Amino acid sequence: MNKKGITLVEFVVSVSLVSMVMVFLFNLLIDVQYTTKYGSFAKENQLNRASITRTIMDDFSNLGLIGMREGSNSTSFTELFFRFSNGSEKRLRIEGKSIIYGDEKWSMKSNNSNTSYQVRCIKYQYVSPSSSCQGGLCSDYFSVHIRIPVTITNYEENTMDDIDLFYVGRSSDITESSFPKKAYLGYNSSSCSN
C-alpha cells in the first residue's frame, strides 16, 4: 500500500502549526502598530519632561531658590510660587494636561483622556538645616525635592513619566519659614498618604 497523500491527522497538525504561526505574526503586527502609534506620545512627553525640568532647574541654580509657597489650588490645578535671591518670583501651574512655568507652557500628549499630571498630591520634601543635625553638628545646606506624578487611569501612578525637581542651597540664604512643612502639595493634600 504505497499510496501518495496525507492522513487526516497530518492535515490537522499542519493547520494547527500554520494557525499558531499566524497568531504569533498577528500579535507582532499589533505590537509594532502600537509602538509606532503611541511611541510618538512617549517620545514627545520625554522631550517635554526634559525641557520642563531643565528650565526650572536652571532657574533654581542660576537665580538661587530661597523660598516657595503654594498659590491657588483646586481639583483641576495646583500653583506653586518660587522665590529667588534676586527678589523675583515665578509661578509653576500644574494642570491636568499641561504645565505652565513663567511664560512657557508644555502640553502633555496622550492617547487617552485619563493620562494626566496628578495635581492633587504633588510629593514634596524640604530638609532644613536644623533637621539634618547629627551629633551636635548641623548642615550648612537645605534641600528641596518636588515630584509631580503622572497618572494613567484612576490615580494609578506611572513613575517613569513623573517630573522630579531638586535643589540644594545654602542655609544662610533662607529662614525656617521659607518653605512649607508638608509631605504633599495641592488641593486637599491632607488626604494624601505615602
C-alpha positions in Angstrom: 0.0 0.0 0.0 2.3 2.7 -1.2 -0.4 5.4 -1.9 0.7 9.0 -2.0 -1.2 11.5 0.1 -1.7 12.8 3.7 -3.7 11.5 6.5 -6.3 13.5 8.4 -4.0 13.7 11.4 -1.2 15.1 9.4 -3.6 17.7 7.9 -4.9 18.8 11.4 -1.3 19.1 12.7 -0.3 21.2 9.7 -3.3 23.5 10.1 -2.6 23.9 13.8 1.0 24.8 13.2 0.1 27.3 10.5 -2.5 28.8 12.8 -0.1 29.2 15.6 2.4 31.0 13.3 -0.4 33.3 12.0 -1.4 34.2 15.6 2.2 35.0 16.5 2.6 37.2 13.4 -0.7 38.9 14.0 0.3 39.8 17.6 3.7 41.0 16.4 2.0 43.2 13.9 -0.3 44.7 16.6 2.7 45.4 18.8 4.5 47.1 16.0 1.5 49.3 15.2 1.0 50.2 18.9 4.7 51.2 19.3 4.5 53.2 16.1 1.3 55.0 17.1 1.9 55.5 20.8 5.6 55.6 20.9 5.4 59.1 19.4 3.4 60.2 22.5 6.1 58.8 24.8 8.9 60.5 22.9 7.1 63.9 22.9 6.4 63.6 26.6 10.0 62.6 27.4 11.1 65.7 25.5 8.6 67.9 27.4 9.7 66.4 30.7 13.3 67.1 29.9 12.5 70.7 28.8 10.4 71.4 31.9 13.0 70.0 34.3 15.9 71.8 32.6 14.1 75.2 32.5 13.0 75.1 36.2 16.3 73.6 37.5 18.3 76.2 35.5 16.3 78.9 37.4 16.9 77.2 40.7 20.6 77.1 40.1 21.1 80.4 38.3 18.8 82.6 40.3 19.2 80.8 43.7 16.0 79.3 45.1 15.3 80.9 48.6 11.6 80.2 49.1 8.5 78.6 47.9 4.8 78.9 48.7 1.5 77.4 47.5 -0.8 79.5 45.4 -4.4 78.8 44.5 -5.3 75.1 44.3 -8.3 73.2 43.1 -9.2 69.8 41.8 -8.0 70.8 38.3 -4.8 72.7 39.0 -2.1 73.4 41.6 0.0 76.6 41.7 3.5 76.9 43.3 5.5 80.1 43.6 9.2 80.0 43.7 11.2 83.0 45.2 14.7 83.7 44.1 17.7 85.5 45.6 17.4 88.4 43.1 13.9 89.2 44.5 12.0 87.7 41.6 9.2 85.2 41.9 8.0 82.7 39.3 4.8 80.7 39.2 4.5 77.0 38.4 1.0 75.9 37.5 0.3 72.2 37.1 -2.9 71.4 35.3 -4.3 68.0 34.2 -2.7 68.0 30.8 -0.2 70.9 30.9 2.4 72.7 33.0 3.0 76.4 32.9 6.1 77.9 34.2 6.6 81.7 33.8 5.8 82.4 30.2 6.3 78.9 28.9 3.7 76.1 28.6 4.1 72.4 27.9 1.2 70.2 26.9 1.1 66.5 27.6 0.5 64.3 24.7 -1.6 61.2 25.3 -3.7 58.6 23.6 -6.5 58.7 26.2 -8.2 61.2 28.4 -7.0 59.5 31.7 -3.3 60.1 31.4 -2.5 63.4 33.2 -0.5 65.2 35.8 -1.8 64.3 39.3 -2.4 67.8 40.6 -4.0 66.7 43.9 -1.0 65.1 45.6 2.3 66.6 44.5 5.0 64.9 46.6 7.2 67.4 48.4 10.1 67.2 50.8 12.0 70.0 52.4 15.0 69.1 54.6 16.0 72.0 56.8 19.5 72.6 58.2 18.2 72.0 61.7 16.6 68.7 60.8 19.9 67.3 59.5 21.8 67.8 62.7 23.8 64.8 63.8 26.0 64.6 66.9 25.7 68.3 67.5 26.8 69.2 64.0 24.3 70.9 61.7 24.5 71.2 58.0 25.0 74.5 56.2 22.7 73.4 53.4 19.0 72.7 52.9 17.3 70.6 50.2 14.0 70.6 48.3 12.5 67.8 46.3 9.3 68.1 44.3 7.8 65.2 42.4 4.9 65.9 40.0 3.3 62.5 39.5 1.8 61.3 36.2 -1.3 59.1 36.4 -2.6 56.8 33.8 -6.0 55.7 35.0 -7.9 56.2 38.3 -4.8 57.6 40.1 -2.6 54.7 39.1 0.8 56.2 39.0 3.3 56.0 36.1 6.5 56.8 37.9 8.6 56.7 34.7 6.9 59.9 33.5 7.0 61.8 36.8 8.7 65.1 36.9 11.4 65.4 39.6 12.8 68.8 40.7 15.7 69.0 43.1 17.6 71.9 44.7 20.3 72.1 47.4 21.0 75.6 48.7 22.9 77.4 51.5 21.0 77.6 54.8 22.2 81.2 55.3 20.0 82.3 52.3 16.7 81.3 53.9 14.7 81.4 57.1 12.9 78.4 58.6 9.5 79.7 57.3 10.8 80.0 53.6 9.4 76.6 52.6 6.2 74.6 53.5 6.5 71.9 56.1 4.4 69.3 54.3 4.7 65.9 52.6 2.3 66.8 49.8 1.1 69.9 48.0 -2.1 70.5 46.1 -5.8 70.6 46.6 -6.9 68.7 49.7 -3.3 67.4 50.1 -4.1 66.4 53.7 -5.9 63.4 52.4 -2.8 62.1 50.5 -0.7 59.3 52.0 2.7 57.9 51.5 
